[in-house]
Amino acid sequence: MQTGLLHLHGFLPFIFLLLMLVVLVQNFLVWKSDKAFTRSLARQNRIAVVLTHLQVTIGLIILFVYRRQLILDMGNLTSNKAIRETYLEHPVIMIIAAVLITIGSAKSKRGTTDAEKAKSVVVWFGSALVLIAYAMPWEKFLTRAGA
């Protein structure tokens, strides 16, 4: 089970990052032009939110079920840079990014015009994507991409 979750947690970012880029570009075009905020775009936004929540949930399961001992050893967790980045900073920043994406989705649903809806997605999802790019373990991610 642990291996499957680790593989899923390592594979989903490929789909997630691609979808986030598509969603951001499409929402930006709606925001800055006369294009309509379509049901298809709203569906893509929802899929991005669902993938975000799925990725965070899988990560938290891995963290609290399979890596619990590392978290409980706070002295080692905070003193070792690699462990701190992987098991403290990465999860906290990703949770914050998921919250930003969720807020953006909720604000988008409450928007009165198509431009307002799209702007909410661009601002909130874009902010979250910056945090994700900062906290992403790129060396592991790129190694998986080349394998």
Secondary structure by P-SEA (a helix, b strand, c coil): caaaaaaaaacaaaaaaaaaaaaaaaaaaaaaccccccaaaaaaaaaaaaaaaaaaaaaaaaaaacccccccaaaaaaacaaaaaaccaaaaaaaaaaaaaaaaaaaaaacccaaaaaaaaaaaaaaaaaaaaaacaaaaaaaaaac
